[in-house]
Amino acid sequence: MKPARFFFLILLFPALRLFAQNAYEIQFTVGSVQHQGLLVSGKNDSEWQIRIRFFDNDQHCQRIIEQKMRAEKTNLGTRLHGYDVWDVQKKQSAADYAADNFYLSYDQKGHVYSRNIDAQGTAVSVRMTPLGDEQKKTKMKEFGWPST
């Protein structure tokens, strides 16, 4: 194998670990507001979708926000870039919710770590827990996704 190809594979390997898993439970806190979510893979390795549940203090209710996410390579590693932000209950665009960007890194044991930097620049640590198939099905029901 040519050295350039080998180097490319080394750079690509961490991203492949993410794509080998197809569902993650997500947890992070912004200020005093806890966010819980479900991140699932899409039709290909670069397409993902997330639903995030949190209590909106301004609207005095619990909300579920859905975003499409695109995996991109950046100088900081793999980024899941949120776009097309949707309020699930209101069935309309969620202009008041800043799209999320998850920056992923890995330790030597292959555990994934993430920071969320939203479109307004707020940065927080994110806990990502891989889910098995049964856990994924349970969480999909919990977040109101139709059964597959």
Secondary structure, 3 states (H helix, E strand, C coil): CCHHHHHHHHHHHHHHHHHHCCEEEEEEEECCEEEEEEEEECCCCCEEEEEEEEEECCCCEEEEEEEEEEEEEECCEEEEEEEEEEECCCCEECCCCCCCEEEEEECCCCCEEEEEECCCCCEEEEEEEECCHHHHHHHHHHCCCCCC
